[in-house]
Amino acid sequence: MRYVSNFVRSERQMFKTCVRAFLPPFPVVAFRQGKGSDCSAVVSEGDAVREGQLIAVLPDGDSVHSPVPGTVDSIFQTTLPDGKLGTSVKIRTGGSFSFLGKKDVVTNWHTLLKSEILDAIKSCGVVNTFFEPEPLFEIIEKSSEIKNNFLVVRMFDEDPGRLTDSFVAQFCLSKVTEGACITARAMGAAGIVFVLDKNQEFNPSLLNDSVPFCAVRVDASKYPAGFRENIITAVRKNARLPEYKFFSAMSRKSIFIDPETALSVYEAVVLGKPVIERFVHVTGNCLRSAAMMKVRIGTSISSLAEQCGGFKIAPAKIAVNGLITGKTVADPEVCITKSIKSVSFIPSSELFNQVLSPCIRCGKCRSVCPEHLYPDLMYRSATEGLATGNELKKTAALCSLCNLCSSACPARLPLSIGVRLLQEK
């Protein structure tokens, strides 16, 4: 482990290496790693835990594992990255590791039954972070009745403010593609669609399974390009070509995953490793250095900034998971969860006026919407308690939640949040 010393001015180029973050002496692990309820603790204060040991679980849902060996120090309420309170466990690090520094024990997943693969995905706590974090096995189970279902793997970041997915896709390509094949086997997929940037390298020979696949290329430099609706449109545009016609049957009901989810599947099924660490892009003009880090779950955001050389400018805001689609966190002591891909430290000079004002009917939100929707009308319907008919709900379902409307609004209205409220009704 080492400090980051690449004092960069620009991150237009992909990182060439990943730095392992310092092991936290007292990781604070949230019992809610995605959306939904807190898991129930299966350990108590004073218990000794192993690296990767199950520490919290939902009966038919997510599972949480200890990122380090040690002793349970306390179980308490703390602020999570989404700003809500949740139960967390503090662990005092100490003892020998089960995975770190040990030789991997490889399992031939081709010999496993579909049920055994699903059990491994569930027991290792694999979460799909394509959009909202959700246990992958739950998504697979929900789609089990869909005929001719497809697996879609987006191989780049949908938010231009981070590089995590692109990094994992480039430097862990063989494991990502194998993880995709394993996921396809678990869900009984009719085929796999890999969605790549137009300049992204991809080696089809790494696919050693018999499931049909195709590679669809998009211009990821144009935003938005990596959301569900964008991907469906790109695949259907290619459907006129014979080799893509079979895949044009994919729909919104297909399972969409990202590289880190595919990598987690590989590690869970092939290596027997639970999800206890994540790749995190640490960036922002407040920092002395930027880095791609491999971070243990439960590590504080502030410690990542310290490892990057500290601040040259005090941050006015901290954003996680991107500058367009991400969220802000108020406390730098908030700890990394399975759902965090990036942390951006933003100076006050880069912040716009965030004071809300009434809609001025300028129409900018409509002109920038890639789906040609009317975000202002949907926002008004959601926030003013107006009647919501089926047609409005169907229209809201077309939104990819790219946040362009909110970014363009001169009144600073959170238009995309209003659309999302309609989607959830």
Protein Blocks (a to p, Z undefined) as FASTA:
>chain_A
ZZdfbdcfbfkbccfbdcdddddfbdcddfbfbgcdddddfbdehiacdehiafbdcfkl
ccdddfbgcddfbdcddddfkopacdddddddedjdfkgopacddddfklpcfklmmmmm
mmnopacfklaccdfklmmmmmmmpghiacdddfbdfbfkbcklmmmmmmmmmmmmmmmm
mmmmmnopabdcddddfkbccdfklpccfbdcddddddfkbccfkbmklmmmmmmmmmmp
mklmmmmmpcfkbccddfklmmmmmmmmmnopacfbdcdddedjkbmbdcdddddehiaf
klmmmmnopafbdcfbdcehijklmccdfbfkbccdfklmbdcdddfklpccfbdcddeh
lommmmmmmnlpafklmmmmmmnopacdfklmmmmmmpgolommmmmmmnlpafklmmmm
mmmZZ
